[in-house]
Amino acid sequence: MASQKPTVRQDASRPRRSEQFKDDVYRQMFRLEASRPGADLDLALALLRAWTAADSKPNGCEQRQWLKKICPICILMIEAASRLSRAQQPSLQ
């Protein structure tokens, strides 16, 4: 039986993994925009996962640049959803 050469899958999976983090953030942004329950927390977690992944890679510069652009938008979305949620809660007096 001939030995097989190692594949380049590991290197090819890095961009895919980065894209998965982007997809997850965009998905959670969409869910938050659609007023899904818990979407604000899910978006915050998706951002944290993306930052953690970008910081753990020596070549995560491109992902960090994308995160620097998308985070301010996400923060505004989370804050707006939080204000809306508080406004909809009945006042306990």
Residue pairs with C-beta under 8 A, 6 or more apart in sequence:
14 57
14 59
17 53
18 53
18 54
18 60
18 62
18 63
21 46
21 49
21 50
21 53
21 54
21 63
22 50
22 63
22 66
24 46
24 49
24 50
25 43
25 46
25 47
25 50
25 70
25 74
27 46
28 39
28 42
28 43
28 45
28 46
29 43
29 73
29 74
29 77
31 39
31 42
31 43
32 39
32 40
32 42
32 43
32 77
32 78
32 81
33 77
35 81
39 81
40 77
40 78
40 81
40 82
40 85
43 74
43 77
43 78
44 74
44 78
47 67
47 70
47 71
47 74
50 63
50 67
51 64
51 67
53 60
53 63
54 60
54 63
54 64
54 67
55 64
57 63
